[in-house]
Amino acid sequence: MEMSMTDSLRQQAYAQAAAFVHTLDRRDPVALQRDWSLSPAVAEEILEMLDSYFSANQALSLAPLAQAFMPGKGGRPAVDVYATDAGPLGLECLLLADGKPGEATLHLEMSGHDGALRLRYHYIGS
C-alpha cells in the first residue's frame, strides 16, 4: 500500500519509532519480543548491536519531535521518513546517547493498514 507523505503521517511514524527506541533503551529482550513481535534471536541481535555502539548506562532516544525533521549536519534530518517504491514508509533514525548524536542509525519500515501504522525493524548500522 503506497502512502503519501503528510505531516500527520510523519508524526505518527515518529511516535512509533520513539516508542521502539524507548524499548531499546530498556535493553530488555523480552519487551522487544512482546511489544514489537520480534523473535528471540532478533531481539538478542539488536542488543548486541546496541552494545557495540553504546555503553549500558547511556540513555537512548531520538531527536525531539520539534527538531527531528530539520536538516542537520550533512543536510540530513535526525529522523528521515520517506516513501519507498514498495509502498511502506522507510525511516532512518539517528540514535542519540544521553541526548547527543551517536554513530548508530536505526533503520525501520512502517506499513499502514486500516489507518494504523505497523513498525518493522530492519537493522542498526553506521
Biotite code that builds the C-alpha atoms (Angstrom):
import biotite.structure as struc

atoms = struc.array([
    struc.Atom([0.000, 0.000, 0.000], chain_id="A", res_id=1, res_name="MET", atom_name="CA", element="C"),
    struc.Atom([1.594, 3.262, -1.097], chain_id="A", res_id=2, res_name="GLU", atom_name="CA", element="C"),
    struc.Atom([1.379, 6.087, 1.441], chain_id="A", res_id=3, res_name="MET", atom_name="CA", element="C"),
    struc.Atom([1.726, 9.744, 0.579], chain_id="A", res_id=4, res_name="SER", atom_name="CA", element="C"),
    struc.Atom([3.880, 11.752, 2.954], chain_id="A", res_id=5, res_name="MET", atom_name="CA", element="C"),
    struc.Atom([1.957, 14.164, 5.170], chain_id="A", res_id=6, res_name="THR", atom_name="CA", element="C"),
    struc.Atom([2.952, 15.922, 8.392], chain_id="A", res_id=7, res_name="ASP", atom_name="CA", element="C"),
    struc.Atom([0.433, 13.784, 10.260], chain_id="A", res_id=8, res_name="SER", atom_name="CA", element="C"),
    struc.Atom([1.872, 10.571, 8.840], chain_id="A", res_id=9, res_name="LEU", atom_name="CA", element="C"),
    struc.Atom([5.411, 11.745, 9.596], chain_id="A", res_id=10, res_name="ARG", atom_name="CA", element="C"),
    struc.Atom([4.412, 12.471, 13.202], chain_id="A", res_id=11, res_name="GLN", atom_name="CA", element="C"),
    struc.Atom([2.721, 9.070, 13.561], chain_id="A", res_id=12, res_name="GLN", atom_name="CA", element="C"),
    struc.Atom([5.844, 7.358, 12.238], chain_id="A", res_id=13, res_name="ALA", atom_name="CA", element="C"),
    struc.Atom([7.974, 9.387, 14.669], chain_id="A", res_id=14, res_name="TYR", atom_name="CA", element="C"),
    struc.Atom([5.750, 8.368, 17.604], chain_id="A", res_id=15, res_name="ALA", atom_name="CA", element="C"),
    struc.Atom([6.099, 4.669, 16.707], chain_id="A", res_id=16, res_name="GLN", atom_name="CA", element="C"),
    struc.Atom([9.869, 4.988, 16.238], chain_id="A", res_id=17, res_name="ALA", atom_name="CA", element="C"),
    struc.Atom([10.211, 6.848, 19.558], chain_id="A", res_id=18, res_name="ALA", atom_name="CA", element="C"),
    struc.Atom([8.262, 4.096, 21.335], chain_id="A", res_id=19, res_name="ALA", atom_name="CA", element="C"),
    struc.Atom([10.544, 1.482, 19.769], chain_id="A", res_id=20, res_name="PHE", atom_name="CA", element="C"),
    struc.Atom([13.654, 3.414, 20.847], chain_id="A", res_id=21, res_name="VAL", atom_name="CA", element="C"),
    struc.Atom([12.207, 3.666, 24.365], chain_id="A", res_id=22, res_name="HIS", atom_name="CA", element="C"),
    struc.Atom([12.037, -0.145, 24.393], chain_id="A", res_id=23, res_name="THR", atom_name="CA", element="C"),
    struc.Atom([15.602, -0.301, 23.053], chain_id="A", res_id=24, res_name="LEU", atom_name="CA", element="C"),
    struc.Atom([16.717, 1.990, 25.869], chain_id="A", res_id=25, res_name="ASP", atom_name="CA", element="C"),
    struc.Atom([15.417, -0.533, 28.410], chain_id="A", res_id=26, res_name="ARG", atom_name="CA", element="C"),
    struc.Atom([17.635, -3.177, 26.754], chain_id="A", res_id=27, res_name="ARG", atom_name="CA", element="C"),
    struc.Atom([15.047, -5.816, 27.567], chain_id="A", res_id=28, res_name="ASP", atom_name="CA", element="C"),
    struc.Atom([14.877, -8.687, 25.041], chain_id="A", res_id=29, res_name="PRO", atom_name="CA", element="C"),
    struc.Atom([11.543, -9.916, 26.419], chain_id="A", res_id=30, res_name="VAL", atom_name="CA", element="C"),
    struc.Atom([9.956, -6.470, 25.913], chain_id="A", res_id=31, res_name="ALA", atom_name="CA", element="C"),
    struc.Atom([11.286, -6.367, 22.341], chain_id="A", res_id=32, res_name="LEU", atom_name="CA", element="C"),
    struc.Atom([9.683, -9.732, 21.666], chain_id="A", res_id=33, res_name="GLN", atom_name="CA", element="C"),
    struc.Atom([6.404, -8.960, 23.435], chain_id="A", res_id=34, res_name="ARG", atom_name="CA", element="C"),
    struc.Atom([5.882, -5.341, 22.354], chain_id="A", res_id=35, res_name="ASP", atom_name="CA", element="C"),
    struc.Atom([7.319, -5.474, 18.833], chain_id="A", res_id=36, res_name="TRP", atom_name="CA", element="C"),
    struc.Atom([6.779, -9.099, 17.760], chain_id="A", res_id=37, res_name="SER", atom_name="CA", element="C"),
    struc.Atom([10.484, -9.792, 17.329], chain_id="A", res_id=38, res_name="LEU", atom_name="CA", element="C"),
    struc.Atom([11.940, -13.273, 17.533], chain_id="A", res_id=39, res_name="SER", atom_name="CA", element="C"),
    struc.Atom([14.268, -14.058, 20.448], chain_id="A", res_id=40, res_name="PRO", atom_name="CA", element="C"),
    struc.Atom([17.227, -14.227, 18.019], chain_id="A", res_id=41, res_name="ALA", atom_name="CA", element="C"),
    struc.Atom([16.484, -10.802, 16.527], chain_id="A", res_id=42, res_name="VAL", atom_name="CA", element="C"),
    struc.Atom([15.962, -9.261, 19.983], chain_id="A", res_id=43, res_name="ALA", atom_name="CA", element="C"),
    struc.Atom([19.362, -10.597, 21.107], chain_id="A", res_id=44, res_name="GLU", atom_name="CA", element="C"),
    struc.Atom([20.996, -9.391, 17.880], chain_id="A", res_id=45, res_name="GLU", atom_name="CA", element="C"),
    struc.Atom([19.609, -5.885, 18.467], chain_id="A", res_id=46, res_name="ILE", atom_name="CA", element="C"),
    struc.Atom([21.009, -5.818, 21.993], chain_id="A", res_id=47, res_name="LEU", atom_name="CA", element="C"),
    struc.Atom([24.403, -6.950, 20.721], chain_id="A", res_id=48, res_name="GLU", atom_name="CA", element="C"),
    struc.Atom([24.358, -4.132, 18.158], chain_id="A", res_id=49, res_name="MET", atom_name="CA", element="C"),
    struc.Atom([23.458, -1.606, 20.845], chain_id="A", res_id=50, res_name="LEU", atom_name="CA", element="C"),
    struc.Atom([26.354, -2.873, 22.974], chain_id="A", res_id=51, res_name="ASP", atom_name="CA", element="C"),
    struc.Atom([28.724, -2.296, 20.066], chain_id="A", res_id=52, res_name="SER", atom_name="CA", element="C"),
    struc.Atom([27.687, 1.374, 19.790], chain_id="A", res_id=53, res_name="TYR", atom_name="CA", element="C"),
    struc.Atom([26.727, 2.431, 23.315], chain_id="A", res_id=54, res_name="PHE", atom_name="CA", element="C"),
    struc.Atom([27.623, 1.745, 26.914], chain_id="A", res_id=55, res_name="SER", atom_name="CA", element="C"),
    struc.Atom([24.934, 0.130, 29.060], chain_id="A", res_id=56, res_name="ALA", atom_name="CA", element="C"),
    struc.Atom([24.379, 3.283, 31.122], chain_id="A", res_id=57, res_name="ASN", atom_name="CA", element="C"),
    struc.Atom([23.783, 5.610, 28.147], chain_id="A", res_id=58, res_name="GLN", atom_name="CA", element="C"),
    struc.Atom([20.172, 6.662, 27.681], chain_id="A", res_id=59, res_name="ALA", atom_name="CA", element="C"),
    struc.Atom([18.957, 6.115, 24.101], chain_id="A", res_id=60, res_name="LEU", atom_name="CA", element="C"),
    struc.Atom([16.489, 8.424, 22.398], chain_id="A", res_id=61, res_name="SER", atom_name="CA", element="C"),
    struc.Atom([15.534, 10.150, 19.171], chain_id="A", res_id=62, res_name="LEU", atom_name="CA", element="C"),
    struc.Atom([15.902, 13.846, 18.494], chain_id="A", res_id=63, res_name="ALA", atom_name="CA", element="C"),
    struc.Atom([12.934, 15.773, 19.927], chain_id="A", res_id=64, res_name="PRO", atom_name="CA", element="C"),
    struc.Atom([9.968, 15.971, 17.557], chain_id="A", res_id=65, res_name="LEU", atom_name="CA", element="C"),
    struc.Atom([10.401, 19.736, 17.108], chain_id="A", res_id=66, res_name="ALA", atom_name="CA", element="C"),
    struc.Atom([13.906, 19.140, 15.689], chain_id="A", res_id=67, res_name="GLN", atom_name="CA", element="C"),
    struc.Atom([13.646, 15.612, 14.290], chain_id="A", res_id=68, res_name="ALA", atom_name="CA", element="C"),
    struc.Atom([12.816, 16.516, 10.690], chain_id="A", res_id=69, res_name="PHE", atom_name="CA", element="C"),
    struc.Atom([15.084, 19.560, 10.341], chain_id="A", res_id=70, res_name="MET", atom_name="CA", element="C"),
    struc.Atom([18.252, 19.107, 8.279], chain_id="A", res_id=71, res_name="PRO", atom_name="CA", element="C"),
    struc.Atom([21.297, 18.583, 10.458], chain_id="A", res_id=72, res_name="GLY", atom_name="CA", element="C"),
    struc.Atom([24.950, 18.001, 9.692], chain_id="A", res_id=73, res_name="LYS", atom_name="CA", element="C"),
    struc.Atom([25.326, 16.928, 6.090], chain_id="A", res_id=74, res_name="GLY", atom_name="CA", element="C"),
    struc.Atom([21.818, 18.181, 5.309], chain_id="A", res_id=75, res_name="GLY", atom_name="CA", element="C"),
    struc.Atom([20.059, 15.050, 6.604], chain_id="A", res_id=76, res_name="ARG", atom_name="CA", element="C"),
    struc.Atom([17.428, 15.210, 9.314], chain_id="A", res_id=77, res_name="PRO", atom_name="CA", element="C"),
    struc.Atom([17.897, 13.221, 12.519], chain_id="A", res_id=78, res_name="ALA", atom_name="CA", element="C"),
    struc.Atom([14.725, 11.306, 11.608], chain_id="A", res_id=79, res_name="VAL", atom_name="CA", element="C"),
    struc.Atom([14.254, 10.806, 7.893], chain_id="A", res_id=80, res_name="ASP", atom_name="CA", element="C"),
    struc.Atom([10.849, 9.460, 6.849], chain_id="A", res_id=81, res_name="VAL", atom_name="CA", element="C"),
    struc.Atom([10.435, 8.660, 3.173], chain_id="A", res_id=82, res_name="TYR", atom_name="CA", element="C"),
    struc.Atom([8.174, 6.759, 0.806], chain_id="A", res_id=83, res_name="ALA", atom_name="CA", element="C"),
    struc.Atom([9.622, 3.635, -0.775], chain_id="A", res_id=84, res_name="THR", atom_name="CA", element="C"),
    struc.Atom([8.935, 2.117, -4.176], chain_id="A", res_id=85, res_name="ASP", atom_name="CA", element="C"),
    struc.Atom([7.496, -0.942, -2.440], chain_id="A", res_id=86, res_name="ALA", atom_name="CA", element="C"),
    struc.Atom([4.870, 1.172, -0.656], chain_id="A", res_id=87, res_name="GLY", atom_name="CA", element="C"),
    struc.Atom([5.775, 1.246, 3.052], chain_id="A", res_id=88, res_name="PRO", atom_name="CA", element="C"),
    struc.Atom([7.495, 4.207, 4.643], chain_id="A", res_id=89, res_name="LEU", atom_name="CA", element="C"),
    struc.Atom([11.196, 3.941, 5.335], chain_id="A", res_id=90, res_name="GLY", atom_name="CA", element="C"),
    struc.Atom([12.714, 5.547, 8.413], chain_id="A", res_id=91, res_name="LEU", atom_name="CA", element="C"),
    struc.Atom([16.333, 6.274, 9.191], chain_id="A", res_id=92, res_name="GLU", atom_name="CA", element="C"),
    struc.Atom([16.664, 7.471, 12.766], chain_id="A", res_id=93, res_name="CYS", atom_name="CA", element="C"),
    struc.Atom([19.877, 8.787, 14.266], chain_id="A", res_id=94, res_name="LEU", atom_name="CA", element="C"),
    struc.Atom([20.117, 7.322, 17.748], chain_id="A", res_id=95, res_name="LEU", atom_name="CA", element="C"),
    struc.Atom([21.066, 9.757, 20.499], chain_id="A", res_id=96, res_name="LEU", atom_name="CA", element="C"),
    struc.Atom([23.075, 8.686, 23.538], chain_id="A", res_id=97, res_name="ALA", atom_name="CA", element="C"),
    struc.Atom([22.432, 10.853, 26.584], chain_id="A", res_id=98, res_name="ASP", atom_name="CA", element="C"),
    struc.Atom([20.891, 13.420, 24.223], chain_id="A", res_id=99, res_name="GLY", atom_name="CA", element="C"),
    struc.Atom([23.917, 13.623, 21.926], chain_id="A", res_id=100, res_name="LYS", atom_name="CA", element="C"),
    struc.Atom([24.081, 12.252, 18.364], chain_id="A", res_id=101, res_name="PRO", atom_name="CA", element="C"),
    struc.Atom([25.813, 8.922, 18.128], chain_id="A", res_id=102, res_name="GLY", atom_name="CA", element="C"),
    struc.Atom([27.191, 6.954, 15.232], chain_id="A", res_id=103, res_name="GLU", atom_name="CA", element="C"),
    struc.Atom([24.326, 4.451, 15.016], chain_id="A", res_id=104, res_name="ALA", atom_name="CA", element="C"),
    struc.Atom([21.339, 4.796, 12.703], chain_id="A", res_id=105, res_name="THR", atom_name="CA", element="C"),
    struc.Atom([18.190, 2.781, 13.276], chain_id="A", res_id=106, res_name="LEU", atom_name="CA", element="C"),
    struc.Atom([16.526, 1.594, 10.060], chain_id="A", res_id=107, res_name="HIS", atom_name="CA", element="C"),
    struc.Atom([12.803, 0.873, 10.248], chain_id="A", res_id=108, res_name="LEU", atom_name="CA", element="C"),
    struc.Atom([9.840, 0.387, 7.975], chain_id="A", res_id=109, res_name="GLU", atom_name="CA", element="C"),
    struc.Atom([6.237, 1.431, 8.570], chain_id="A", res_id=110, res_name="MET", atom_name="CA", element="C"),
    struc.Atom([3.299, -0.013, 6.759], chain_id="A", res_id=111, res_name="SER", atom_name="CA", element="C"),
    struc.Atom([-0.287, 1.080, 7.069], chain_id="A", res_id=112, res_name="GLY", atom_name="CA", element="C"),
    struc.Atom([-3.424, -0.971, 7.315], chain_id="A", res_id=113, res_name="HIS", atom_name="CA", element="C"),
    struc.Atom([-6.884, 0.357, 8.191], chain_id="A", res_id=114, res_name="ASP", atom_name="CA", element="C"),
    struc.Atom([-5.425, 3.715, 9.258], chain_id="A", res_id=115, res_name="GLY", atom_name="CA", element="C"),
    struc.Atom([-2.872, 2.223, 11.672], chain_id="A", res_id=116, res_name="ALA", atom_name="CA", element="C"),
    struc.Atom([0.883, 2.115, 11.203], chain_id="A", res_id=117, res_name="LEU", atom_name="CA", element="C"),
    struc.Atom([2.861, -1.024, 11.942], chain_id="A", res_id=118, res_name="ARG", atom_name="CA", element="C"),
    struc.Atom([6.582, -0.779, 12.660], chain_id="A", res_id=119, res_name="LEU", atom_name="CA", element="C"),
    struc.Atom([9.067, -3.302, 11.309], chain_id="A", res_id=120, res_name="ARG", atom_name="CA", element="C"),
    struc.Atom([12.698, -3.364, 12.445], chain_id="A", res_id=121, res_name="TYR", atom_name="CA", element="C"),
    struc.Atom([15.342, -3.653, 9.705], chain_id="A", res_id=122, res_name="HIS", atom_name="CA", element="C"),
    struc.Atom([18.762, -3.061, 11.250], chain_id="A", res_id=123, res_name="TYR", atom_name="CA", element="C"),
    struc.Atom([21.086, -0.750, 13.163], chain_id="A", res_id=124, res_name="ILE", atom_name="CA", element="C"),
    struc.Atom([24.140, 0.464, 11.278], chain_id="A", res_id=125, res_name="GLY", atom_name="CA", element="C"),
    struc.Atom([26.540, 3.360, 10.848], chain_id="A", res_id=126, res_name="SER", atom_name="CA", element="C"),
])
